[in-house]
Amino acid sequence: MGTVRFVLRTDKPNKEGISPIDLIYQIKRKRKYFRTSEKLFSENWDAKQQQAVYLDKRTAKKLLPMVAYNVLPSSKEVDEINTRLSSIRKEITDIETRYQLNKEVYT
């Protein structure tokens, strides 16, 4: 089975400072990079857990004083982003399982 990781590309922010989330799939020392449709501020990303985090108003004003609070994702939006990332991870696991059950070699 391969390794699935999500990385926030802080080196590629847009004008508003929002960075895209990339999927890195690695198998047998070979990596493939895929861009997801998700984008976040770096302060809304937990690199260790590889998921979005919600910032309350007080924390957001401290970490991002130049950004309007209503631009940041709400708690519900953060949950939706994490759900979509989890579904991508599950879909990859399902594909790998299908290959293994069919006894097909995949790379």
C-alpha positions in Angstrom: 0.0 0.0 0.0 1.1 3.5 -0.7 1.4 6.5 1.6 -1.1 9.4 1.3 -0.2 12.8 2.7 -1.8 16.2 2.4 0.5 19.3 2.3 -0.4 23.0 2.4 1.6 24.7 -0.3 2.6 27.8 1.5 5.1 28.6 -1.3 2.1 29.1 -3.7 -0.3 31.6 -1.9 -2.7 33.7 -4.0 -3.1 37.4 -3.6 -5.2 37.0 -0.4 -2.6 34.7 1.2 -4.6 31.5 0.7 -2.5 28.4 -0.2 -3.7 25.3 -2.0 -3.6 21.8 -0.4 -1.8 19.2 -2.4 -2.0 15.4 -2.1 1.2 13.5 -2.2 0.9 9.8 -3.0 4.0 7.7 -2.6 4.5 4.1 -3.5 7.8 2.2 -3.9 9.8 5.4 -3.4 8.0 7.2 -6.2 5.9 10.2 -5.5 3.0 11.7 -7.4 1.6 15.2 -6.6 -2.0 16.1 -7.1 -3.7 19.4 -6.4 -6.9 19.2 -4.5 -9.6 21.9 -4.8 -9.1 23.0 -1.2 -7.4 26.2 -0.2 -6.6 27.6 3.3 -4.6 30.2 5.2 -1.5 28.7 6.7 -2.9 29.4 10.2 -5.9 27.2 9.4 -3.7 24.2 8.7 -2.3 21.6 11.1 0.7 20.0 9.3 1.1 17.3 11.9 -2.5 16.1 11.7 -2.7 17.0 7.9 -6.1 18.7 8.3 -7.8 22.0 8.6 -8.3 23.7 12.0 -10.9 26.2 13.0 -9.7 29.6 14.5 -12.0 31.4 16.9 -12.3 35.1 16.5 -9.8 36.0 19.3 -7.1 33.7 17.9 -7.8 34.8 14.3 -7.4 38.5 15.2 -4.1 37.7 16.9 -2.6 35.5 14.2 -4.1 37.3 11.1 -4.7 40.9 12.1 -4.8 42.1 8.5 -7.5 39.6 7.4 -11.2 40.1 8.0 -12.6 37.4 10.3 -15.5 36.6 7.9 -13.1 35.6 5.2 -11.8 32.7 7.3 -13.5 29.3 7.2 -16.2 28.7 9.8 -16.3 25.7 12.0 -18.7 24.0 9.6 -16.5 24.8 6.6 -13.5 23.4 8.3 -15.4 20.2 9.0 -16.5 20.0 5.4 -12.9 20.5 4.2 -11.6 17.7 6.5 -14.5 15.4 5.3 -13.5 16.0 1.7 -9.8 15.3 2.4 -10.8 12.1 4.3 -13.0 11.0 1.4 -10.0 11.4 -1.0 -7.9 9.3 1.3 -10.6 6.7 1.6 -11.1 6.6 -2.2 -7.4 5.9 -2.7 -7.5 3.1 -0.1 -10.5 1.6 -1.8 -8.6 1.7 -5.2 -5.6 0.0 -3.6 -7.8 -2.7 -2.0 -9.5 -3.4 -5.3 -6.1 -3.9 -7.0 -5.1 -6.2 -4.1 -8.3 -8.3 -4.2 -7.9 -8.7 -8.0 -4.2 -9.6 -7.4 -3.1 -7.0 -9.9 0.2 -5.2 -9.5 -0.2 -1.4 -9.3 2.4 1.3 -9.3 
